[in-house]
Amino acid sequence: MRYEVDQFEVFLLSTADIAKGALPNITKLVDSVITRFLIFIAV
């Protein structure tokens, strides 16, 4: 049972790392989309 719990913890940690790495890219993407949208409205 302990082994399964360890595996699950490793899975959660790696998922958190991936999310942490992806987060800045996602926010950048959202920022660029919002910027384009605002420029589109302004024009």
HELIX and SHEET records of a PDB file:
HELIX    1   1 ARG A    2  ALA A   42  1                                  41    
END                                                                             
